[in-house]
């Protein structure tokens, strides 16, 4: 059955998180916590979702367009939070109320709760769970006939008796109500408790006093009721959510070699027969096709990988890798990069905002930025596109079937025609016609110069600096410059200024 209205309580301060970020905006496997509750409500078929936020409306950006927002002006407890939303609730229909800090609560459970509530004809139904350690949860006190008599809070000393604290059935913070009866009972809730707050479970007692039926629906999996109040609990919930995500992919035909050494966000999609190797993180809205291998040691964020591709020891963010593409090891694909079918970005290659055509290869030790590369082109090692002139970014266009020599720098804006070649060690700053060989200077290099006897003269200088001069001690000789014969001076000149000669 459809769920008409879901109210999500999200106005808690979350002080135990010790964070400037609102508790329900902390990320959990690729979504803020509040988004888990929103998704579950929508998947359960809710026609209307209301989120109760604080007066600051700190959740607005995460909620806008997905739910209506009601505002709890002051933090006066869960019953007061529901009061803030009551005007948005249809009085003649059922209402599901849940806490936003239960990210593992499933759409299936919400549906089953609504169905059970309808079948029982109750004014209220509470979702309960039997916990091994019920500390911190409100205890569910049953009447002799099995219906719910009341819920006793246990957050502060004095809320519950010693006998009540022995109860292991707890309130999960999820309820189904008759809308009209809920609205009426909320007006009678008081704050006579250790915290001076208006507790929503007190509505159950009021309904019973009016001779209405209050029943319970027990969870099959108590993990769905795990609350997140601090970072330790967030980590525990994340571990469960991560295990569930990985198991879902395994059951869909994906091999995850080392589940405990793998991170996969909830919205990631992976095709059949793909392999996720150890120490790999697939984050955000990453999509991977069939028969691909990602990892070991790769991180993909909002990336697209096609079929039969390989991404090894690489970092890929907001980039597209089409079918039969090889990436890595140790490649970095930055936003806007597109690797067409059959292409390659090899070892220690960084590519940014560029398109590498089908069958083209950037094998190793290269930087390609703001570049368009045609099909079946091969760029040699240490290729660099110099795309920034200190003021603006410029594009490089390299045609199809181009053969780039090693250590070639393309100074943008520049175009290289189809079937062209560049000589090793070239700086290409002018257009290269199709089929031409380009190089600089003098087609790649200036004339080579060999300096004969350089090693012997260098050795002579070293020996002269070690020997005493004019009776001085070695330390004194070292402090003064030697002014020997012409050969010694020549050796010094060549050693000290050897950078220019070697560069020549």
URGIBEL-V301607 format. One record per residue. N is the residue number from 1. SS is DSSP state (H for helix, E for strand, C for the rest). PHI is phi in degrees with one decimal (none if undefined). PSI is psi in whole degrees, 0 to 359 (none if undefined). Layout:
BEGIN
n=N ss=SS phi=PHI psi=PSI
n=N ss=SS phi=PHI psi=PSI
END
This chain:
BEGIN
n=1 ss=C phi=none psi=153
n=2 ss=C phi=-75.3 psi=152
n=3 ss=C phi=-103.9 psi=112
n=4 ss=C phi=-63.6 psi=308
n=5 ss=E phi=-135.2 psi=134
n=6 ss=E phi=-121.7 psi=126
n=7 ss=E phi=-107.2 psi=123
n=8 ss=E phi=-107.0 psi=119
n=9 ss=E phi=-83.2 psi=116
n=10 ss=C phi=-137.6 psi=22
n=11 ss=C phi=-97.9 psi=5
n=12 ss=C phi=-64.2 psi=149
n=13 ss=C phi=-76.9 psi=335
n=14 ss=C phi=62.1 psi=40
n=15 ss=H phi=-64.8 psi=333
n=16 ss=H phi=-71.4 psi=347
n=17 ss=H phi=-72.0 psi=341
n=18 ss=C phi=50.1 psi=60
n=19 ss=C phi=-148.2 psi=149
n=20 ss=C phi=-77.6 psi=344
n=21 ss=C phi=-85.4 psi=131
n=22 ss=C phi=-53.8 psi=143
n=23 ss=H phi=-51.8 psi=315
n=24 ss=H phi=-79.3 psi=2
n=25 ss=H phi=-101.1 psi=358
n=26 ss=C phi=-66.0 psi=137
n=27 ss=E phi=-74.3 psi=145
n=28 ss=E phi=-137.8 psi=104
n=29 ss=C phi=52.6 psi=44
n=30 ss=C phi=95.1 psi=357
n=31 ss=E phi=-131.8 psi=148
n=32 ss=E phi=-64.7 psi=151
n=33 ss=H phi=-53.6 psi=320
n=34 ss=H phi=-61.4 psi=330
n=35 ss=H phi=-68.6 psi=333
n=36 ss=H phi=-64.0 psi=315
n=37 ss=H phi=-66.9 psi=319
n=38 ss=H phi=-60.7 psi=316
n=39 ss=H phi=-64.1 psi=316
n=40 ss=H phi=-61.8 psi=319
n=41 ss=H phi=-63.6 psi=315
n=42 ss=H phi=-66.2 psi=319
n=43 ss=H phi=-67.9 psi=336
n=44 ss=C phi=-77.0 psi=352
n=45 ss=C phi=96.7 psi=19
n=46 ss=C phi=-62.6 psi=128
n=47 ss=C phi=-78.3 psi=337
n=48 ss=E phi=-147.8 psi=134
n=49 ss=E phi=-125.4 psi=130
n=50 ss=E phi=-119.8 psi=127
n=51 ss=E phi=-107.8 psi=126
n=52 ss=E phi=-92.0 psi=116
n=53 ss=E phi=-113.1 psi=172
n=54 ss=E phi=-77.9 psi=173
n=55 ss=C phi=-62.8 psi=333
n=56 ss=C phi=-75.9 psi=348
n=57 ss=C phi=51.6 psi=51
n=58 ss=C phi=-73.4 psi=344
n=59 ss=C phi=-95.4 psi=2
n=60 ss=H phi=-55.0 psi=314
n=61 ss=H phi=-63.9 psi=322
n=62 ss=H phi=-75.8 psi=336
n=63 ss=H phi=-99.4 psi=330
n=64 ss=C phi=-54.8 psi=132
n=65 ss=C phi=87.0 psi=349
n=66 ss=C phi=-114.4 psi=341
n=67 ss=C phi=-160.8 psi=162
n=68 ss=E phi=-83.8 psi=153
n=69 ss=E phi=-114.6 psi=129
n=70 ss=E phi=-111.2 psi=151
n=71 ss=E phi=-114.5 psi=127
n=72 ss=E phi=-95.7 psi=110
n=73 ss=C phi=-66.2 psi=321
n=74 ss=C phi=-128.7 psi=145
n=75 ss=C phi=-77.2 psi=84
n=76 ss=C phi=-112.2 psi=20
n=77 ss=C phi=107.3 psi=172
n=78 ss=H phi=-70.1 psi=325
n=79 ss=H phi=-66.1 psi=322
n=80 ss=H phi=-66.0 psi=324
n=81 ss=H phi=-63.1 psi=319
n=82 ss=H phi=-68.6 psi=325
n=83 ss=H phi=-56.4 psi=322
n=84 ss=H phi=-63.5 psi=335
n=85 ss=H phi=-101.7 psi=356
n=86 ss=H phi=-64.4 psi=331
n=87 ss=H phi=-68.9 psi=341
n=88 ss=H phi=-93.9 psi=0
n=89 ss=C phi=-95.9 psi=135
n=90 ss=C phi=-73.5 psi=119
n=91 ss=C phi=-65.8 psi=336
n=92 ss=C phi=-92.7 psi=1
n=93 ss=C phi=-120.1 psi=171
n=94 ss=E phi=-74.6 psi=152
n=95 ss=E phi=-130.2 psi=129
n=96 ss=E phi=-99.9 psi=128
n=97 ss=E phi=-117.3 psi=129
n=98 ss=E phi=-141.7 psi=155
n=99 ss=E phi=-82.4 psi=139
n=100 ss=C phi=-73.5 psi=352
n=101 ss=C phi=-96.5 psi=28
n=102 ss=C phi=-116.8 psi=69
n=103 ss=C phi=-67.0 psi=341
n=104 ss=C phi=-87.5 psi=355
n=105 ss=C phi=-63.1 psi=127
n=106 ss=C phi=-93.9 psi=160
n=107 ss=H phi=-62.6 psi=324
n=108 ss=H phi=-61.3 psi=318
n=109 ss=H phi=-65.5 psi=320
n=110 ss=H phi=-61.5 psi=317
n=111 ss=H phi=-62.7 psi=315
n=112 ss=H phi=-65.8 psi=323
n=113 ss=H phi=-61.8 psi=314
n=114 ss=H phi=-62.0 psi=319
n=115 ss=H phi=-67.0 psi=316
n=116 ss=H phi=-62.3 psi=316
n=117 ss=H phi=-59.3 psi=317
n=118 ss=H phi=-66.7 psi=319
n=119 ss=H phi=-67.1 psi=326
n=120 ss=H phi=-79.6 psi=343
n=121 ss=C phi=62.3 psi=32
n=122 ss=C phi=-87.8 psi=157
n=123 ss=C phi=-76.8 psi=333
n=124 ss=E phi=-152.1 psi=146
n=125 ss=E phi=-131.7 psi=130
n=126 ss=E phi=-107.0 psi=135
n=127 ss=E phi=-84.5 psi=122
n=128 ss=E phi=-118.9 psi=166
n=129 ss=E phi=-147.0 psi=146
n=130 ss=E phi=-96.2 psi=117
n=131 ss=C phi=-106.4 psi=140
n=132 ss=C phi=-63.7 psi=320
n=133 ss=C phi=-124.7 psi=100
n=134 ss=C phi=-86.5 psi=13
n=135 ss=C phi=-56.0 psi=133
n=136 ss=C phi=88.7 psi=346
n=137 ss=C phi=-94.6 psi=153
n=138 ss=C phi=-72.8 psi=136
n=139 ss=E phi=-89.6 psi=140
n=140 ss=E phi=-93.3 psi=117
n=141 ss=E phi=-98.7 psi=120
n=142 ss=E phi=-92.6 psi=148
n=143 ss=C phi=-81.6 psi=165
n=144 ss=C phi=-56.2 psi=331
n=145 ss=C phi=-85.7 psi=5
n=146 ss=C phi=91.6 psi=349
n=147 ss=C phi=-75.1 psi=173
n=148 ss=E phi=-89.8 psi=126
n=149 ss=E phi=-87.2 psi=312
n=150 ss=E phi=-168.1 psi=170
n=151 ss=E phi=-118.7 psi=130
n=152 ss=E phi=-108.6 psi=122
n=153 ss=C phi=-72.0 psi=157
n=154 ss=C phi=-140.7 psi=20
n=155 ss=C phi=-72.3 psi=327
n=156 ss=C phi=-123.8 psi=153
n=157 ss=C phi=-59.0 psi=134
n=158 ss=C phi=100.0 psi=344
n=159 ss=C phi=-68.2 psi=320
n=160 ss=C phi=-129.8 psi=153
n=161 ss=C phi=-80.0 psi=168
n=162 ss=C phi=-60.4 psi=320
n=163 ss=C phi=-66.2 psi=319
n=164 ss=H phi=-66.3 psi=328
n=165 ss=H phi=-69.8 psi=346
n=166 ss=H phi=-79.0 psi=345
n=167 ss=C phi=-69.7 psi=134
n=168 ss=C phi=-102.6 psi=348
n=169 ss=E phi=-81.3 psi=125
n=170 ss=E phi=-123.0 psi=160
n=171 ss=E phi=-79.5 psi=125
n=172 ss=E phi=-84.0 psi=350
n=173 ss=E phi=87.4 psi=15
n=174 ss=E phi=-122.3 psi=131
n=175 ss=E phi=-137.5 psi=154
n=176 ss=E phi=-118.7 psi=132
n=177 ss=E phi=-128.7 psi=153
n=178 ss=E phi=-74.0 psi=127
n=179 ss=H phi=-60.2 psi=317
n=180 ss=H phi=-68.2 psi=317
n=181 ss=H phi=-67.7 psi=325
n=182 ss=H phi=-62.1 psi=312
n=183 ss=H phi=-60.5 psi=320
n=184 ss=H phi=-69.3 psi=317
n=185 ss=H phi=-68.7 psi=329
n=186 ss=H phi=-60.9 psi=332
n=187 ss=C phi=-71.9 psi=346
n=188 ss=C phi=-105.8 psi=357
n=189 ss=C phi=-69.4 psi=131
n=190 ss=C phi=-108.5 psi=178
n=191 ss=C phi=-115.6 psi=34
n=192 ss=C phi=-84.0 psi=76
n=193 ss=C phi=-153.2 psi=175
n=194 ss=C phi=-62.2 psi=332
n=195 ss=C phi=-97.7 psi=351
n=196 ss=C phi=66.9 psi=32
n=197 ss=C phi=-111.0 psi=166
n=198 ss=C phi=-96.7 psi=106
n=199 ss=C phi=-88.6 psi=131
n=200 ss=C phi=-62.9 psi=323
n=201 ss=C phi=-58.9 psi=340
n=202 ss=H phi=-64.4 psi=339
n=203 ss=H phi=-59.8 psi=325
n=204 ss=H phi=-63.4 psi=317
n=205 ss=H phi=-62.7 psi=318
n=206 ss=H phi=-62.9 psi=318
n=207 ss=H phi=-64.1 psi=321
n=208 ss=H phi=-66.2 psi=321
n=209 ss=H phi=-62.6 psi=335
n=210 ss=C phi=-89.7 psi=10
n=211 ss=C phi=66.4 psi=32
n=212 ss=C phi=-95.1 psi=157
n=213 ss=C phi=-87.3 psi=134
n=214 ss=E phi=-124.1 psi=123
n=215 ss=E phi=-121.5 psi=175
n=216 ss=E phi=-126.1 psi=150
n=217 ss=E phi=-125.4 psi=118
n=218 ss=E phi=-89.4 psi=133
n=219 ss=C phi=-68.0 psi=141
n=220 ss=C phi=-74.6 psi=322
n=221 ss=C phi=-115.6 psi=103
n=222 ss=H phi=-61.3 psi=342
n=223 ss=H phi=-60.5 psi=333
n=224 ss=H phi=-64.9 psi=340
n=225 ss=H phi=-95.6 psi=6
n=226 ss=C phi=-68.2 psi=125
n=227 ss=C phi=-90.1 psi=156
n=228 ss=C phi=-116.2 psi=110
n=229 ss=C phi=-119.2 psi=343
n=230 ss=C phi=-147.1 psi=177
n=231 ss=H phi=-72.1 psi=333
n=232 ss=H phi=-64.5 psi=314
n=233 ss=H phi=-66.6 psi=326
n=234 ss=H phi=-61.4 psi=318
n=235 ss=H phi=-65.3 psi=321
n=236 ss=H phi=-65.3 psi=318
n=237 ss=H phi=-67.4 psi=321
n=238 ss=H phi=-60.7 psi=320
n=239 ss=H phi=-61.5 psi=319
n=240 ss=H phi=-68.0 psi=314
n=241 ss=H phi=-60.9 psi=319
n=242 ss=H phi=-65.1 psi=319
n=243 ss=H phi=-62.2 psi=318
n=244 ss=H phi=-64.2 psi=320
n=245 ss=H phi=-62.8 psi=313
n=246 ss=H phi=-66.1 psi=319
n=247 ss=H phi=-62.3 psi=323
n=248 ss=H phi=-61.2 psi=318
n=249 ss=H phi=-69.1 psi=321
n=250 ss=H phi=-61.4 psi=317
n=251 ss=H phi=-67.6 psi=340
n=252 ss=C phi=-93.2 psi=7
n=253 ss=C phi=100.7 psi=19
n=254 ss=C phi=-105.3 psi=135
n=255 ss=E phi=-90.7 psi=121
n=256 ss=E phi=-114.2 psi=104
n=257 ss=C phi=-61.3 psi=319
n=258 ss=C phi=-137.1 psi=85
n=259 ss=H phi=-54.7 psi=323
n=260 ss=H phi=-74.3 psi=346
n=261 ss=H phi=-112.1 psi=28
n=262 ss=E phi=-134.9 psi=141
n=263 ss=E phi=-121.2 psi=124
n=264 ss=E phi=-132.9 psi=121
n=265 ss=C phi=-72.6 psi=161
n=266 ss=C phi=-66.3 psi=331
n=267 ss=C phi=-96.1 psi=8
n=268 ss=C phi=-73.7 psi=142
n=269 ss=E phi=-119.6 psi=136
n=270 ss=E phi=-135.8 psi=133
n=271 ss=C phi=-80.6 psi=167
n=272 ss=C phi=-60.9 psi=148
n=273 ss=C phi=65.9 psi=12
n=274 ss=C phi=-82.2 psi=156
n=275 ss=E phi=-122.7 psi=130
n=276 ss=E phi=-108.9 psi=110
n=277 ss=C phi=-82.0 psi=165
n=278 ss=C phi=-58.3 psi=156
n=279 ss=C phi=59.6 psi=38
n=280 ss=E phi=-113.4 psi=141
n=281 ss=E phi=-121.4 psi=124
n=282 ss=E phi=-114.2 psi=111
n=283 ss=E phi=-122.0 psi=161
n=284 ss=C phi=67.4 psi=226
n=285 ss=C phi=-104.2 psi=34
n=286 ss=C phi=-58.8 psi=139
n=287 ss=E phi=-125.9 psi=130
n=288 ss=E phi=-126.3 psi=134
n=289 ss=C phi=-77.6 psi=199
n=290 ss=C phi=-89.4 psi=145
n=291 ss=C phi=70.2 psi=19
n=292 ss=C phi=-96.9 psi=160
n=293 ss=E phi=-123.1 psi=126
n=294 ss=E phi=-121.7 psi=125
n=295 ss=C phi=99.9 psi=180
n=296 ss=C phi=-72.8 psi=160
n=297 ss=C phi=67.0 psi=33
n=298 ss=C phi=-110.1 psi=150
n=299 ss=E phi=-125.9 psi=123
n=300 ss=E phi=-120.6 psi=127
n=301 ss=E phi=-124.7 psi=118
n=302 ss=C phi=49.3 psi=43
n=303 ss=C phi=-104.1 psi=162
n=304 ss=E phi=-124.6 psi=124
n=305 ss=E phi=-126.1 psi=131
n=306 ss=C phi=-82.6 psi=204
n=307 ss=C phi=-84.6 psi=147
n=308 ss=C phi=56.5 psi=34
n=309 ss=C phi=-104.9 psi=165
n=310 ss=E phi=-131.9 psi=131
n=311 ss=E phi=-130.1 psi=105
n=312 ss=E phi=-114.9 psi=129
n=313 ss=C phi=45.8 psi=51
n=314 ss=C phi=-136.9 psi=163
n=315 ss=E phi=-119.3 psi=122
n=316 ss=E phi=-129.7 psi=121
n=317 ss=E phi=-128.5 psi=123
n=318 ss=C phi=50.7 psi=44
n=319 ss=C phi=-125.0 psi=160
n=320 ss=E phi=-115.2 psi=126
n=321 ss=E phi=-118.4 psi=113
n=322 ss=C phi=-80.6 psi=197
n=323 ss=C phi=-71.5 psi=146
n=324 ss=C phi=55.3 psi=43
n=325 ss=C phi=-106.8 psi=142
n=326 ss=E phi=-109.0 psi=128
n=327 ss=E phi=-126.3 psi=128
n=328 ss=E phi=92.7 psi=187
n=329 ss=C phi=-73.4 psi=157
n=330 ss=C phi=62.9 psi=44
n=331 ss=C phi=-99.3 psi=155
n=332 ss=E phi=-129.8 psi=109
n=333 ss=E phi=-103.1 psi=116
n=334 ss=C phi=-96.7 psi=171
n=335 ss=C phi=-53.9 psi=142
n=336 ss=C phi=87.6 psi=0
n=337 ss=C phi=-82.1 psi=137
n=338 ss=E phi=-130.2 psi=121
n=339 ss=E phi=-106.5 psi=112
n=340 ss=C phi=-74.6 psi=171
n=341 ss=C phi=-51.8 psi=131
n=342 ss=C phi=76.1 psi=9
n=343 ss=C phi=-87.2 psi=181
n=344 ss=E phi=-148.3 psi=137
n=345 ss=E phi=-123.9 psi=108
n=346 ss=E phi=-90.5 psi=210
n=347 ss=E phi=-68.1 psi=129
n=348 ss=E phi=53.5 psi=48
n=349 ss=E phi=-112.0 psi=133
n=350 ss=E phi=-117.2 psi=128
n=351 ss=E phi=-129.7 psi=133
n=352 ss=E phi=-136.8 psi=130
n=353 ss=C phi=49.0 psi=48
n=354 ss=C phi=-138.1 psi=159
n=355 ss=E phi=-118.7 psi=125
n=356 ss=E phi=-105.8 psi=118
n=357 ss=C phi=-67.9 psi=167
n=358 ss=C phi=-56.2 psi=131
n=359 ss=C phi=76.1 psi=359
n=360 ss=C phi=-83.9 psi=156
n=361 ss=E phi=-135.7 psi=134
n=362 ss=E phi=-119.4 psi=87
n=363 ss=E phi=-69.3 psi=319
n=364 ss=E phi=-166.5 psi=153
n=365 ss=E phi=54.8 psi=49
n=366 ss=E phi=-137.7 psi=156
n=367 ss=E phi=-123.2 psi=123
n=368 ss=E phi=-122.2 psi=114
n=369 ss=E phi=-130.4 psi=136
n=370 ss=C phi=52.8 psi=54
n=371 ss=E phi=-133.6 psi=146
n=372 ss=E phi=-116.5 psi=124
n=373 ss=E phi=-118.5 psi=132
n=374 ss=C phi=-73.7 psi=200
n=375 ss=C phi=-89.6 psi=148
n=376 ss=C phi=56.4 psi=34
n=377 ss=C phi=-95.7 psi=147
n=378 ss=E phi=-126.6 psi=121
n=379 ss=E phi=-104.5 psi=132
n=380 ss=C phi=-72.1 psi=172
n=381 ss=C phi=-58.9 psi=148
n=382 ss=C phi=64.1 psi=33
n=383 ss=C phi=-78.7 psi=135
n=384 ss=E phi=-132.9 psi=133
n=385 ss=E phi=-101.5 psi=115
n=386 ss=E phi=-84.6 psi=93
n=387 ss=C phi=-95.5 psi=355
n=388 ss=E phi=-125.7 psi=126
n=389 ss=C phi=-100.9 psi=13
n=390 ss=C phi=96.8 psi=347
n=391 ss=C phi=-128.0 psi=316
n=392 ss=C phi=-140.0 psi=157
n=393 ss=E phi=-89.0 psi=142
n=394 ss=C phi=-128.5 psi=157
n=395 ss=C phi=-102.1 psi=149
n=396 ss=E phi=-110.7 psi=138
n=397 ss=E phi=-124.1 psi=118
n=398 ss=E phi=-117.1 psi=128
n=399 ss=C phi=-75.7 psi=196
n=400 ss=C phi=-89.4 psi=150
n=401 ss=C phi=58.8 psi=31
n=402 ss=C phi=-83.4 psi=142
n=403 ss=E phi=-113.7 psi=107
n=404 ss=E phi=-93.5 psi=128
n=405 ss=C phi=-71.8 psi=161
n=406 ss=C phi=-63.8 psi=151
n=407 ss=C phi=57.9 psi=46
n=408 ss=C phi=-103.5 psi=134
n=409 ss=E phi=-114.4 psi=125
n=410 ss=E phi=-100.5 psi=118
n=411 ss=E phi=-94.7 psi=108
n=412 ss=C phi=-75.9 psi=152
n=413 ss=C phi=-81.0 psi=133
n=414 ss=E phi=-152.9 psi=151
n=415 ss=E phi=-126.1 psi=139
n=416 ss=E phi=-121.0 psi=124
n=417 ss=C phi=-74.7 psi=170
n=418 ss=C phi=-60.5 psi=148
n=419 ss=C phi=63.3 psi=16
n=420 ss=C phi=-83.7 psi=164
n=421 ss=E phi=-127.2 psi=149
n=422 ss=E phi=-122.4 psi=140
n=423 ss=C phi=-78.8 psi=155
n=424 ss=C phi=-60.2 psi=142
n=425 ss=C phi=75.1 psi=24
n=426 ss=C phi=-94.8 psi=152
n=427 ss=E phi=-115.6 psi=113
n=428 ss=E phi=-104.2 psi=110
n=429 ss=C phi=-121.7 psi=0
n=430 ss=C phi=-126.9 psi=158
n=431 ss=C phi=-59.0 psi=141
n=432 ss=E phi=-111.3 psi=120
n=433 ss=C phi=-64.8 psi=158
n=434 ss=C phi=-56.2 psi=136
n=435 ss=C phi=78.5 psi=359
n=436 ss=C phi=-87.4 psi=160
n=437 ss=E phi=-103.7 psi=125
n=438 ss=E phi=-118.2 psi=143
n=439 ss=C phi=-164.2 psi=164
n=440 ss=C phi=-154.9 psi=149
n=441 ss=C phi=-80.4 psi=163
n=442 ss=C phi=56.7 psi=43
n=443 ss=C phi=56.0 psi=70
n=444 ss=C phi=96.5 psi=315
n=445 ss=C phi=-143.5 psi=150
n=446 ss=C phi=-73.7 psi=170
n=447 ss=C phi=-63.1 psi=135
n=448 ss=C phi=-71.0 psi=140
n=449 ss=C phi=-120.1 psi=130
n=450 ss=C phi=-108.2 psi=131
n=451 ss=C phi=-101.5 psi=105
n=452 ss=C phi=-70.7 psi=144
n=453 ss=C phi=72.4 psi=13
n=454 ss=H phi=-63.1 psi=318
n=455 ss=H phi=-63.2 psi=319
n=456 ss=H phi=-65.4 psi=318
n=457 ss=H phi=-69.0 psi=325
n=458 ss=H phi=-64.7 psi=320
n=459 ss=H phi=-64.0 psi=322
n=460 ss=H phi=-62.5 psi=320
n=461 ss=H phi=-63.7 psi=317
n=462 ss=H phi=-62.6 psi=319
n=463 ss=H phi=-68.3 psi=321
n=464 ss=H phi=-62.5 psi=325
n=465 ss=H phi=-76.1 psi=339
n=466 ss=H phi=-85.5 psi=334
n=467 ss=C phi=-84.5 psi=144
n=468 ss=C phi=-64.5 psi=147
n=469 ss=C phi=-122.6 psi=128
n=470 ss=C phi=55.4 psi=41
n=471 ss=C phi=76.5 psi=0
n=472 ss=C phi=-76.1 psi=155
n=473 ss=C phi=-69.2 psi=160
n=474 ss=H phi=-56.0 psi=321
n=475 ss=H phi=-66.0 psi=324
n=476 ss=H phi=-67.9 psi=319
n=477 ss=H phi=-62.2 psi=324
n=478 ss=H phi=-67.6 psi=331
n=479 ss=H phi=-77.2 psi=342
n=480 ss=C phi=-107.5 psi=144
n=481 ss=C phi=-71.2 psi=137
n=482 ss=C phi=-79.2 psi=138
n=483 ss=C phi=-121.5 psi=66
n=484 ss=C phi=-81.7 psi=209
n=485 ss=C phi=-73.4 psi=178
n=486 ss=H phi=-63.1 psi=327
n=487 ss=H phi=-66.2 psi=320
n=488 ss=H phi=-63.0 psi=317
n=489 ss=H phi=-64.0 psi=321
n=490 ss=H phi=-63.7 psi=321
n=491 ss=H phi=-63.9 psi=318
n=492 ss=H phi=-62.9 psi=316
n=493 ss=H phi=-61.5 psi=318
n=494 ss=H phi=-72.4 psi=324
n=495 ss=H phi=-72.7 psi=314
n=496 ss=H phi=-71.0 psi=325
n=497 ss=C phi=-108.5 psi=23
n=498 ss=H phi=-63.2 psi=342
n=499 ss=H phi=-59.7 psi=318
n=500 ss=H phi=-68.5 psi=317
n=501 ss=H phi=-66.6 psi=317
n=502 ss=H phi=-63.9 psi=324
n=503 ss=H phi=-65.5 psi=324
n=504 ss=C phi=-65.7 psi=none
END
